[in-house]
Amino acid sequence: MKTNNFFVLMALICLMLLKPEKNLAQDFNDSTANYFTLTDFYDQFYDSLIQLRGTENMQGTGYKDYLR
């Protein structure tokens, strides 16, 4: 029982220490954001992902939905 509590506590500490990346949905809440600024942001985001992963490994990133 003590080991389970220890692992749960360590997992929570690790999750709190991780820095979350910028949430892409935050841009929708910005009142100054319009269609063109959002598309520029997402174009840059997915271009950087394509450079890192390649076009074949984009599964699970939302890229196909973005293209639609």
Sequence and secondary structure as in RCSB ss.txt:
>XXXX:A:sequence
MKTNNFFVLMALICLMLLKPEKNLAQDFNDSTANYFTLTDFYDQFYDSLIQLRGTENMQGTGYKDYLR
>XXXX:A:secstr
 HHHHHHHHHHHHHHHHS     GGGGGG TT  HHHHHHHHHHHHHHHHHHH GGG TTTTHHHHH 
